[in-house]
């Protein structure tokens, strides 16, 4: 009798078990359950923060996406024309606003996962904590590296995204941390954990599908706040496993 793994379905199951089953010392369902419990106890604030961050993210993507915003297929012909200049100005504004906003949102979810029940007013933290320019610098470098990775090739973009996944959380806990320290700590800590972090994101595919079916409603109301909460839980899990005995 042929070995089950010699059959096509057996080989397919073996492939998915090898590459799409988390081998980390954490359970994705347990992590999401923990994140869900904190998210639901502070639902309105989590929803507001997720909506604000999501709106800012989509706005930036709209600006810099070909055919979507200021850039089009003739962008090089119009290099010195008004639309590109406008895009550059808005890009600079986004640099000074989006980085601190993103870090503040990560801080909100981090505090929420620690049971502190913050409000959406936590979003002003990155602008008022006395370390604004350091926040702009650290988040600017991190986002620039990730953006260049996506522009060059998609795979490097994903690699850098998970390599520097921890940077905004480190900055949220230590607003004065330097660029080199934040990038180095995140890079070292995420060694061997990038694929497992990707599998955490992949586990949200039902919410992506649900968002497509409902015109984004499922994601806005539940999926994306839960994803942000799970990311904060993931950060705490990795940090505690590495630095807390």
BAMARTOR-851389 format. One record per residue: x, y, z of N, C-alpha, C in turn; residue number from 1. Coordinates in nm, 4 decimals. Example, Ala and Ser with C-alpha at 12.3 -4.5 7.8 and 13.67 -1.06 7.14 Angstrom:
- 1.3190:-0.5690:0.7800:1.2300:-0.4500:0.7800:1.3200:-0.3300:0.7800:1
- 1.2850:-0.2250:0.7080:1.3670:-0.1060:0.7140:1.2900:0.0030:0.7870:2
END
This chain:
- 0.0852:-0.1206:0.0000:0.0000:0.0000:0.0000:0.0880:0.1246:0.0000:1
- 0.0510:0.2205:-0.0835:0.1319:0.3425:-0.0943:0.1235:0.4242:0.0333:2
- 0.2366:0.4834:0.0663:0.2395:0.5724:0.1825:0.1480:0.6913:0.1569:3
- 0.0737:0.7327:0.2624:-0.0212:0.8441:0.2469:0.0474:0.9700:0.1987:4
- 0.1735:0.9910:0.2436:0.2461:1.1120:0.2041:0.2926:1.1073:0.0595:5
- 0.2821:0.9882:-0.0063:0.3189:0.9786:-0.1465:0.2043:1.0228:-0.2360:6
- 0.0846:1.0329:-0.1816:-0.0311:1.0778:-0.2583:-0.0291:1.2306:-0.2703:7
- -0.0910:1.2839:-0.3763:-0.0921:1.4303:-0.3947:-0.1482:1.5046:-0.2753:8
- -0.2619:1.4581:-0.2208:-0.3215:1.5278:-0.1069:-0.2331:1.5177:0.0161:9
- -0.1654:1.4028:0.0307:-0.0748:1.3863:0.1437:0.0434:1.4803:0.1346:10
- 0.0972:1.4958:0.0137:0.2088:1.5882:-0.0058:0.1648:1.7333:0.0174:11
- 0.0414:1.7640:-0.0265:-0.0092:1.8994:-0.0063:-0.0269:1.9276:0.1428:12
- -0.0809:1.8305:0.2159:-0.0985:1.8468:0.3602:0.0357:1.8620:0.4298:13
- 0.1344:1.7844:0.3836:0.2688:1.7939:0.4419:0.3296:1.9313:0.4164:14
- 0.3067:1.9848:0.2950:0.3587:2.1163:0.2604:0.2988:2.2242:0.3497:15
- 0.1661:2.2211:0.3662:0.1007:2.3219:0.4490:0.1392:2.3064:0.5952:16
- 0.1571:2.1844:0.6413:0.1981:2.1637:0.7799:0.3392:2.2158:0.8031:17
- 0.4245:2.2031:0.7012:0.5634:2.2446:0.7153:0.5775:2.3957:0.7119:18
- 0.5043:2.4615:0.6198:0.5275:2.6038:0.5967:0.4184:2.6952:0.6512:19
- 0.2992:2.6433:0.6761:0.1896:2.7301:0.7177:0.1330:2.6940:0.8549:20
- 0.2104:2.6177:0.9311:0.1776:2.5905:1.0700:0.2846:2.6554:1.1566:21
- 0.2437:2.7415:1.2476:0.3400:2.8137:1.3299:0.4197:2.7176:1.4171:22
- 0.5515:2.7328:1.4142:0.6392:2.6511:1.4977:0.6878:2.7303:1.6188:23
- 0.6319:2.8488:1.6377:0.6738:2.9334:1.7492:0.6203:2.8776:1.8804:24
- 0.6726:2.9328:1.9902:0.6303:2.8859:2.1218:0.5061:2.9612:2.1689:25
- 0.4266:3.0110:2.0748:0.2993:3.0734:2.1093:0.1891:3.0117:2.0233:26
- 0.0675:3.0216:2.0714:-0.0487:2.9718:1.9989:-0.1231:3.0897:1.9383:27
- -0.1386:3.0889:1.8072:-0.2077:3.1991:1.7410:-0.3525:3.2110:1.7882:28
- -0.4286:3.1011:1.7968:-0.5667:3.1147:1.8479:-0.5712:3.1702:1.9899:29
- -0.4795:3.1244:2.0763:-0.4781:3.1747:2.2145:-0.4419:3.3231:2.2182:30
- -0.3483:3.3632:2.1317:-0.3082:3.5035:2.1253:-0.4245:3.5914:2.0794:31
- -0.4973:3.5446:1.9795:-0.6112:3.6207:1.9290:-0.7256:3.6246:2.0306:32
- -0.7418:3.5183:2.1044:-0.8445:3.5164:2.2090:-0.8133:3.6184:2.3175:33
- -0.6864:3.6233:2.3576:-0.6437:3.7211:2.4584:-0.6634:3.8628:2.4063:34
- -0.6223:3.8854:2.2825:-0.6372:4.0187:2.2224:-0.7846:4.0566:2.2114:35
- -0.8682:3.9608:2.1741:-1.0117:3.9873:2.1592:-1.0746:4.0297:2.2912:36
- -1.0321:3.9677:2.4002:-1.0916:3.9999:2.5299:-1.0632:4.1449:2.5687:37
- -0.9398:4.1923:2.5450:-0.9064:4.3316:2.5774:-0.9717:4.4280:2.4784:38
- -0.9789:4.3889:2.3538:-1.0418:4.4721:2.2510:-1.1891:4.4957:2.2824:39
- -1.2605:4.3906:2.3179:-1.4040:4.4025:2.3419:-1.4365:4.4796:2.4691:40
- -1.3454:4.4780:2.5663:-1.3707:4.5545:2.6896:-1.3485:4.7044:2.6699:41
- -1.2869:4.7419:2.5580:-1.2626:4.8835:2.5286:-1.2982:4.9090:2.3819:42
- -1.4140:4.8585:2.3432:-1.4508:4.8480:2.2026:-1.4537:4.9830:2.1312:43
- -1.5221:5.0805:2.1871:-1.5414:5.2087:2.1180:-1.4082:5.2782:2.0920:44
- -1.3227:5.2850:2.1930:-1.1927:5.3504:2.1753:-1.1074:5.2760:2.0730:45
- -1.1079:5.1415:2.0792:-1.0320:5.0620:1.9824:-1.0830:5.0859:1.8408:46
- -1.2138:5.0943:1.8278:-1.2740:5.1183:1.6970:-1.2340:5.2549:1.6421:47
- -1.2392:5.3585:1.7254:-1.2044:5.4939:1.6820:-1.0581:5.5031:1.6398:48
- -0.9699:5.4454:1.7198:-0.8261:5.4501:1.6880:-0.7989:5.3755:1.5577:49
- -0.8593:5.2597:1.5410:-0.8414:5.1826:1.4184:-0.8925:5.2588:1.2966:50
- -1.0060:5.3255:1.3106:-1.0622:5.4015:1.1982:-0.9742:5.5198:1.1612:51
- -0.9213:5.5889:1.2608:-0.8347:5.7048:1.2344:-0.7052:5.6606:1.1666:52
- -0.6424:5.5561:1.2208:-0.5180:5.5062:1.1613:-0.5434:5.4498:1.0218:53
- -0.6536:5.3781:1.0059:-0.6858:5.3215:0.8751:-0.7113:5.4280:0.7707:54
- -0.7807:5.5340:0.8093:-0.8075:5.6450:0.7170:-0.6775:5.7119:0.6737:55
- -0.5869:5.7350:0.7697:-0.4578:5.7969:0.7375:-0.3756:5.7076:0.6458:56
- -0.3776:5.5767:0.6721:-0.3013:5.4825:0.5894:-0.3546:5.4789:0.4473:57
- -0.4870:5.4704:0.4329:-0.5460:5.4666:0.2987:-0.5217:5.5976:0.2236:58
- -0.5224:5.7091:0.2953:-0.4966:5.8388:0.2333:-0.3564:5.8435:0.1746:59
- -0.2592:5.7918:0.2517:-0.1209:5.7898:0.2026:-0.1067:5.6966:0.0828:60
- -0.1694:5.5791:0.0920:-0.1627:5.4847:-0.0198:-0.2264:5.5441:-0.1442:61
- -0.3353:5.6180:-0.1262:-0.4043:5.6802:-0.2401:-0.3145:5.7811:-0.3092:62
- -0.2415:5.8581:-0.2308:-0.1545:5.9611:-0.2879:-0.0435:5.8997:-0.3717:63
- 0.0171:5.7929:-0.3182:0.1386:5.7418:-0.3816:0.1160:5.6188:-0.4674:64
- -0.0093:5.5821:-0.4925:-0.0380:5.4679:-0.5775:-0.0598:5.5149:-0.7208:65
- 0.0111:5.4541:-0.8176:-0.0130:5.4908:-0.9567:-0.1606:5.4763:-0.9921:66
- -0.2121:5.5720:-1.0683:-0.3516:5.5781:-1.1101:-0.4451:5.6132:-0.9954:67
- -0.3921:5.6108:-0.8715:-0.4794:5.6344:-0.7584:-0.4771:5.7772:-0.7108:68
- -0.3616:5.8413:-0.7168:-0.3529:5.9735:-0.6588:-0.2861:6.0721:-0.7513:69
- -0.1790:6.1332:-0.7007:-0.1128:6.2369:-0.7780:-0.0301:6.1786:-0.8918:70
- 0.0153:6.0529:-0.8750:0.1016:5.9939:-0.9761:0.0192:5.9203:-1.0807:71
- 0.0630:5.9246:-1.2069:-0.0004:5.8468:-1.3111:0.1078:5.7915:-1.4028:72
- 0.0661:5.7286:-1.5118:0.1638:5.6653:-1.6001:0.2556:5.7659:-1.6681:73
- 0.2218:5.8932:-1.6667:0.3053:5.9964:-1.7286:0.3829:6.0772:-1.6257:74
- 0.4040:6.0156:-1.5077:0.4637:6.0926:-1.3991:0.6019:6.1448:-1.4339:75
- 0.6809:6.0662:-1.5105:0.8164:6.1128:-1.5417:0.8121:6.2298:-1.6394:76
- 0.7117:6.2314:-1.7259:0.6987:6.3436:-1.8182:0.6571:6.4699:-1.7432:77
- 0.5882:6.4501:-1.6309:0.5383:6.5642:-1.5540:0.6219:6.5885:-1.4289:78
- 0.7491:6.5463:-1.4336:0.8297:6.5423:-1.3111:0.8338:6.6758:-1.2389:79
- 0.8458:6.7846:-1.3142:0.8573:6.9154:-1.2507:0.7254:6.9928:-1.2510:80
- 0.6198:6.9239:-1.2828:0.4920:6.9936:-1.2907:0.4222:6.9948:-1.1543:81
- 0.3145:7.0663:-1.1501:0.2474:7.0970:-1.0233:0.2074:6.9739:-0.9450:82
- 0.1570:6.8712:-1.0106:0.1021:6.7581:-0.9371:0.2103:6.6860:-0.8579:83
- 0.3302:6.6706:-0.9164:0.4378:6.6026:-0.8450:0.4872:6.6890:-0.7296:84
- 0.4930:6.8188:-0.7521:0.5338:6.9098:-0.6449:0.4334:6.9023:-0.5299:85
- 0.3053:6.8998:-0.5646:0.2021:6.8876:-0.4619:0.2159:6.7569:-0.3863:86
- 0.2444:6.6495:-0.4599:0.2613:6.5195:-0.3958:0.3800:6.5203:-0.3007:87
- 0.4891:6.5875:-0.3423:0.6077:6.5958:-0.2572:0.5769:6.6732:-0.1291:88
- 0.5025:6.7806:-0.1426:0.4668:6.8608:-0.0249:0.3808:6.7782:0.0710:89
- 0.2820:6.7089:0.0142:0.1950:6.6264:0.0972:0.2736:6.5111:0.1590:90
- 0.3724:6.4588:0.0837:0.4567:6.3527:0.1376:0.5354:6.3998:0.2587:91
- 0.5859:6.5196:0.2526:0.6586:6.5762:0.3659:0.5659:6.5937:0.4856:92
- 0.4456:6.6446:0.4583:0.3482:6.6600:0.5669:0.3151:6.5248:0.6278:93
- 0.2986:6.4244:0.5418:0.2676:6.2903:0.5908:0.3809:6.2363:0.6777:94
- 0.5054:6.2676:0.6399:0.6198:6.2230:0.7196:0.6117:6.2764:0.8612:95
- 0.5760:6.4026:0.8740:0.5727:6.4660:1.0061:0.4455:6.4338:1.0840:96
- 0.3443:6.3821:1.0161:0.2182:6.3525:1.0854:0.1924:6.2035:1.1004:97
- 0.2197:6.1268:0.9941:0.1800:5.9863:0.9965:0.2653:5.9039:1.0924:98
- 0.3967:5.9287:1.0946:0.4845:5.8522:1.1835:0.4435:5.8627:1.3296:99
- 0.4316:5.9843:1.3822:0.3857:5.9984:1.5210:0.2465:5.9411:1.5448:100
- 0.1579:5.9545:1.4446:0.0236:5.8989:1.4590:0.0278:5.7469:1.4669:101
- 0.1064:5.6856:1.3802:0.1181:5.5392:1.3806:0.1745:5.4896:1.5129:102
- 0.2813:5.5544:1.5605:0.3408:5.5137:1.6871:0.2414:5.5298:1.8018:103
- 0.1652:5.6392:1.8005:0.0671:5.6637:1.9060:-0.0420:5.5578:1.9056:104
- -0.0834:5.5154:1.7861:-0.1849:5.4098:1.7763:-0.1306:5.2781:1.8302:105
- -0.0040:5.2475:1.7990:0.0568:5.1257:1.8536:0.0646:5.1329:2.0052:106
- 0.0952:5.2519:2.0565:0.1012:5.2694:2.2018:-0.0370:5.2478:2.2642:107
- -0.1400:5.3010:2.1986:-0.2754:5.2821:2.2485:-0.3070:5.1333:2.2641:108
- -0.2817:5.0563:2.1594:-0.3143:4.9132:2.1648:-0.2240:4.8388:2.2627:109
- -0.1017:4.8855:2.2768:-0.0111:4.8246:2.3737:-0.0634:4.8443:2.5163:110
- -0.1046:4.9662:2.5472:-0.1616:4.9943:2.6787:-0.2917:4.9173:2.7006:111
- -0.3687:4.9058:2.5943:-0.4957:4.8334:2.6056:-0.4720:4.6859:2.6365:112
- -0.3693:4.6273:2.5725:-0.3376:4.4865:2.5980:-0.2816:4.4653:2.7383:113
- -0.2381:4.5733:2.8016:-0.1895:4.5655:2.9391:-0.2997:4.5982:3.0395:114
- -0.4232:4.6081:2.9900:-0.5386:4.6269:3.0760:-0.5603:4.7676:3.1274:115
- -0.5004:4.8684:3.0614:-0.5096:5.0058:3.1118:-0.6282:5.0840:3.0547:116
- -0.6996:5.0294:2.9584:-0.8187:5.0928:2.8993:-0.7939:5.2393:2.8603:117
- -0.6999:5.2648:2.7708:-0.6753:5.4035:2.7274:-0.7899:5.4526:2.6400:118
- -0.7956:5.5829:2.6168:-0.8949:5.6408:2.5268:-0.8256:5.6800:2.3960:119
- -0.9061:5.7179:2.2976:-0.8493:5.7553:2.1674:-0.7621:5.8803:2.1776:120
- -0.7724:5.9539:2.2882:-0.6877:6.0725:2.3069:-0.5400:6.0355:2.3176:121
- -0.5117:5.9069:2.3355:-0.3732:5.8602:2.3396:-0.3034:5.8858:2.2067:122
- -0.3815:5.9125:2.1021:-0.3235:5.9379:1.9702:-0.2396:6.0649:1.9663:123
- -0.2542:6.1522:2.0633:-0.1741:6.2744:2.0644:-0.0370:6.2517:2.1278:124
- -0.0125:6.1324:2.1823:0.1112:6.1061:2.2556:0.2352:6.1353:2.1724:125
- 0.2373:6.0889:2.0478:0.3544:6.1074:1.9637:0.3846:6.2517:1.9305:126
- 0.2852:6.3391:1.9486:0.3018:6.4808:1.9171:0.3329:6.5651:2.0406:127
- 0.3055:6.5102:2.1588:0.3135:6.5925:2.2805:0.4044:6.5346:2.3880:128
- 0.4787:6.4284:2.3566:0.5583:6.3621:2.4614:0.6978:6.4217:2.4792:129
- 0.7265:6.5293:2.4076:0.8578:6.5926:2.4186:0.9653:6.5289:2.3329:130
- 0.9304:6.4209:2.2608:1.0265:6.3505:2.1746:0.9742:6.3438:2.0304:131
- 0.9034:6.4477:1.9922:0.8388:6.4473:1.8611:0.9384:6.4267:1.7477:132
- 1.0477:6.5023:1.7483:1.1421:6.4942:1.6370:1.2118:6.3591:1.6312:133
- 1.2356:6.2993:1.7463:1.2937:6.1647:1.7461:1.1937:6.0638:1.6907:134
- 1.0659:6.0837:1.7237:0.9617:5.9963:1.6701:0.9550:6.0070:1.5187:135
- 0.9580:6.1305:1.4675:0.9566:6.1526:1.3227:1.0758:6.0833:1.2571:136
- 1.1925:6.0952:1.3184:1.3144:6.0366:1.2617:1.3077:5.8844:1.2607:137
- 1.2765:5.8250:1.3759:1.2762:5.6789:1.3863:1.1695:5.6181:1.2962:138
- 1.0476:5.6704:1.3031:0.9406:5.6164:1.2205:0.9645:5.6466:1.0723:139
- 1.0243:5.7620:1.0442:1.0545:5.7960:0.9055:1.1529:5.7000:0.8432:140
- 1.2584:5.6669:0.9153:1.3587:5.5724:0.8642:1.2967:5.4343:0.8466:141
- 1.2227:5.3905:0.9476:1.1588:5.2583:0.9405:1.0643:5.2500:0.8214:142
- 0.9776:5.3488:0.8050:0.8804:5.3469:0.6953:0.9479:5.3632:0.5601:143
- 1.0580:5.4400:0.5546:1.1315:5.4559:0.4294:1.1920:5.3235:0.3852:144
- 1.2533:5.2515:0.4784:1.3137:5.1219:0.4458:1.2075:5.0252:0.3937:145
- 1.0942:5.0189:0.4621:0.9868:4.9282:0.4197:0.9302:4.9691:0.2840:146
- 0.9109:5.0999:0.2634:0.8548:5.1485:0.1373:0.9475:5.1193:0.0211:147
- 1.0771:5.1410:0.0390:1.1736:5.1100:-0.0664:1.1728:4.9614:-0.0990:148
- 1.1580:4.8792:0.0040:1.1495:4.7350:-0.0182:1.0296:4.6982:-0.1043:149
- 0.9143:4.7595:-0.0770:0.7943:4.7323:-0.1562:0.8074:4.7857:-0.2983:150
- 0.8739:4.9007:-0.3147:0.8880:4.9600:-0.4474:0.9845:4.8803:-0.5344:151
- 1.0921:4.8299:-0.4737:1.1905:4.7533:-0.5496:1.1344:4.6176:-0.5890:152
- 1.0904:4.5438:-0.4902:1.0268:4.4140:-0.5103:0.9341:4.3903:-0.3918:153
- 0.8257:4.3191:-0.4134:0.7276:4.2978:-0.3076:0.7873:4.2188:-0.1913:154
- 0.8625:4.1137:-0.2222:0.9153:4.0250:-0.1169:1.0065:4.0991:-0.0189:155
- 1.1031:4.1811:-0.0659:1.1831:4.2573:0.0308:1.0989:4.3483:0.1190:156
- 0.9890:4.4011:0.0646:0.9007:4.4853:0.1440:0.8415:4.4089:0.2609:157
- 0.7933:4.2875:0.2341:0.7407:4.2040:0.3415:0.8499:4.1678:0.4413:158
- 0.9693:4.1374:0.3900:1.0812:4.1011:0.4775:1.1143:4.2152:0.5737:159
- 1.1258:4.3367:0.5205:1.1570:4.4522:0.6056:1.0411:4.4845:0.7002:160
- 0.9187:4.4637:0.6521:0.8020:4.4909:0.7373:0.8085:4.4074:0.8646:161
- 0.8388:4.2797:0.8517:0.8428:4.1937:0.9700:0.9749:4.2060:1.0455:162
- 1.0811:4.2407:0.9750:1.2087:4.2626:1.0429:1.1986:4.3787:1.1409:163
- 1.1320:4.4851:1.0978:1.1219:4.6057:1.1803:0.9810:4.6234:1.2394:164
- 0.9124:4.5127:1.2550:0.7777:4.5111:1.3116:0.7723:4.5754:1.4499:165
- 0.8771:4.5594:1.5289:0.8747:4.6015:1.6687:0.9119:4.7483:1.6890:166
- 0.9608:4.8149:1.5866:1.0115:4.9511:1.6018:0.9091:5.0473:1.6628:167
- 0.7856:5.0564:1.6102:0.6920:5.1521:1.6712:0.6562:5.1182:1.8148:168
- 0.6553:4.9902:1.8494:0.6253:4.9510:1.9874:0.7410:4.9860:2.0808:169
- 0.8633:4.9640:2.0338:0.9808:5.0035:2.1121:0.9812:5.1541:2.1353:170
- 0.9453:5.2271:2.0313:0.9405:5.3733:2.0407:0.8281:5.4170:2.1346:171
- 0.7176:5.3441:2.1330:0.6056:5.3775:2.2215:0.6436:5.3611:2.3680:172
- 0.7278:5.2608:2.3963:0.7696:5.2365:2.5341:0.8911:5.3187:2.5733:173
- 0.9746:5.3512:2.4731:1.0953:5.4306:2.4986:1.1030:5.5418:2.3940:174
- 1.0323:5.6523:2.4138:1.0255:5.7584:2.3122:1.1610:5.8173:2.2738:175
- 1.2612:5.8028:2.3589:1.3918:5.8595:2.3286:1.4877:5.7626:2.2632:176
- 1.4425:5.6418:2.2299:1.5313:5.5425:2.1707:1.5841:5.5907:2.0355:177
- 1.7096:5.5589:2.0067:1.7703:5.6051:1.8818:1.7267:5.5174:1.7649:178
- 1.7479:5.5696:1.6440:1.7147:5.4935:1.5242:1.7901:5.3615:1.5216:179
- 1.9214:5.3679:1.5443:2.0037:5.2479:1.5355:1.9641:5.1443:1.6394:180
- 1.9350:5.1890:1.7615:1.8960:5.0952:1.8667:1.7608:5.0308:1.8351:181
- 1.6641:5.1114:1.7923:1.5311:5.0573:1.7622:1.5374:4.9564:1.6478:182
- 1.6100:4.9914:1.5420:1.6196:4.9018:1.4268:1.6962:4.7747:1.4619:183
- 1.8039:4.7896:1.5403:1.8859:4.6738:1.5772:1.8111:4.5789:1.6686:184
- 1.7450:4.6336:1.7705:1.6701:4.5488:1.8635:1.5593:4.4742:1.7904:185
- 1.4862:4.5439:1.7041:1.3791:4.4786:1.6294:1.4356:4.3711:1.5376:186
- 1.5429:4.4030:1.4669:1.6027:4.3068:1.3740:1.6510:4.1820:1.4481:187
- 1.7188:4.2013:1.5601:1.7716:4.0869:1.6362:1.6589:4.0053:1.6995:188
- 1.5584:4.0758:1.7527:1.4501:4.0068:1.8225:1.3620:3.9279:1.7260:189
- 1.3473:3.9765:1.6031:1.2595:3.9097:1.5066:1.3298:3.7989:1.4293:190
- 1.4571:3.7744:1.4569:1.5261:3.6637:1.3905:1.4561:3.5317:1.4255:191
- 1.4196:3.4576:1.3233:1.3514:3.3308:1.3438:1.2040:3.3431:1.3753:192
- 1.1524:3.4666:1.3766:1.0115:3.4871:1.4118:0.9328:3.5577:1.3018:193
- 1.0012:3.5959:1.1946:0.9314:3.6716:1.0893:0.8227:3.5883:1.0223:194
- 0.8525:3.4629:0.9916:0.7526:3.3796:0.9255:0.6344:3.3541:1.0172:195
- 0.6600:3.3303:1.1448:0.5508:3.3076:1.2385:0.4651:3.4332:1.2553:196
- 0.5297:3.5516:1.2517:0.4536:3.6763:1.2573:0.3670:3.6910:1.1316:197
- 0.4211:3.6493:1.0176:0.3430:3.6517:0.8939:0.2220:3.5593:0.9045:198
- 0.2386:3.4434:0.9688:0.1272:3.3502:0.9848:0.0187:3.4084:1.0754:199
- 0.0597:3.4920:1.1715:-0.0396:3.5613:1.2534:-0.1262:3.6497:1.1643:200
- -0.0631:3.7264:1.0762:-0.1392:3.8115:0.9836:-0.2236:3.7281:0.8879:201
- -0.1669:3.6167:0.8422:-0.2382:3.5312:0.7474:-0.3659:3.4739:0.8097:202
- -0.3658:3.4578:0.9407:-0.4833:3.4016:1.0087:-0.6041:3.4956:1.0021:203
- -0.5825:3.6187:0.9558:-0.6924:3.7142:0.9440:-0.7572:3.7117:0.8056:204
- -0.7238:3.6100:0.7254:-0.7799:3.6054:0.5901:-0.9329:3.6022:0.5894:205
- -1.0016:3.5400:0.6864:-1.1485:3.5470:0.6819:-1.2007:3.6901:0.6927:206
- -1.1295:3.7744:0.7690:-1.1742:3.9129:0.7832:-1.1454:3.9930:0.6568:207
- -1.0376:3.9569:0.5866:-1.0106:4.0212:0.4575:-1.1218:3.9871:0.3594:208
- -1.1586:3.8581:0.3561:-1.2675:3.8139:0.2686:-1.3990:3.8790:0.3097:209
- -1.4234:3.8824:0.4412:-1.5467:3.9443:0.4901:-1.5544:4.0919:0.4551:210
- -1.4389:4.1596:0.4587:-1.4354:4.3021:0.4224:-1.4688:4.3222:0.2756:211
- -1.4184:4.2322:0.1910:-1.4484:4.2417:0.0482:-1.5969:4.2220:0.0231:212
- -1.6564:4.1282:0.0946:-1.7977:4.0965:0.0755:-1.8879:4.2085:0.1274:213
- -1.8464:4.2716:0.2385:-1.9316:4.3732:0.3043:-1.8896:4.5156:0.2705:214
- -1.8036:4.5315:0.1713:-1.7608:4.6665:0.1340:-1.6727:4.7310:0.2390:215
- -1.6006:4.6511:0.3150:-1.5077:4.7016:0.4163:-1.5664:4.7095:0.5558:216
- -1.6970:4.6894:0.5697:-1.7625:4.7079:0.6989:-1.7125:4.6093:0.8040:217
- -1.6968:4.4824:0.7667:-1.6538:4.3803:0.8634:-1.5152:4.4112:0.9181:218
- -1.4279:4.4591:0.8306:-1.2934:4.4926:0.8746:-1.2908:4.6147:0.9641:219
- -1.3645:4.7174:0.9253:-1.3653:4.8422:1.0016:-1.4200:4.8205:1.1417:220
- -1.5317:4.7487:1.1514:-1.6012:4.7350:1.2791:-1.5341:4.6334:1.3713:221
- -1.4724:4.5308:1.3140:-1.4210:4.4242:1.3998:-1.2824:4.3734:1.3593:222
- -1.2636:4.3425:1.2317:-1.1411:4.2759:1.1883:-1.0139:4.3533:1.2135:223
- -1.0107:4.4822:1.1761:-0.8866:4.5581:1.1880:-0.8545:4.5972:1.3317:224
- -0.9537:4.6364:1.4151:-0.9196:4.6580:1.5565:-0.8662:4.5316:1.6233:225
- -0.9244:4.4163:1.5875:-0.8743:4.2898:1.6438:-0.7322:4.2615:1.5957:226
- -0.7042:4.2934:1.4709:-0.5691:4.2724:1.4167:-0.4678:4.3611:1.4879:227
- -0.5024:4.4874:1.5106:-0.4120:4.5763:1.5845:-0.3899:4.5253:1.7267:228
- -0.4954:4.4768:1.7898:-0.4838:4.4231:1.9256:-0.3945:4.2994:1.9269:229
- -0.4087:4.2151:1.8258:-0.3273:4.0938:1.8170:-0.1810:4.1277:1.7929:230
- -0.1546:4.2307:1.7130:-0.0158:4.2741:1.6915:0.0480:4.3191:1.8229:231
- -0.0269:4.3937:1.9030:0.0252:4.4369:2.0329:0.0504:4.3168:2.1226:232
- -0.0385:4.2198:2.1191:-0.0216:4.0969:2.1983:0.1004:4.0189:2.1494:233
- 0.1213:4.0182:2.0177:0.2381:3.9512:1.9600:0.3666:4.0170:2.0078:234
- 0.3699:4.1494:2.0052:0.4882:4.2218:2.0544:0.5173:4.1858:2.1997:235
- 0.4156:4.1890:2.2836:0.4348:4.1585:2.4258:0.4811:4.0146:2.4448:236
- 0.4265:3.9239:2.3651:0.4650:3.7826:2.3752:0.6118:3.7632:2.3399:237
- 0.6548:3.8272:2.2306:0.7941:3.8120:2.1865:0.8904:3.8759:2.2869:238
- 0.8578:3.9965:2.3302:0.9438:4.0671:2.4255:0.9537:3.9901:2.5566:239
- 0.8409:3.9429:2.6063:0.8425:3.8711:2.7353:0.9186:3.7388:2.7249:240
- 0.9069:3.6704:2.6102:0.9767:3.5437:2.5945:1.1276:3.5628:2.5820:241
- 1.1677:3.6812:2.5338:1.3103:3.7056:2.5132:1.3779:3.7700:2.6332:242
- 1.3077:3.8636:2.6983:1.3737:3.9437:2.7995:1.3224:3.9212:2.9427:243
- 1.2111:3.8497:2.9548:1.1579:3.8236:3.0887:1.1755:3.6771:3.1217:244
- 1.2425:3.6504:3.2300:1.2708:3.5112:3.2665:1.1463:3.4467:3.3256:245
END
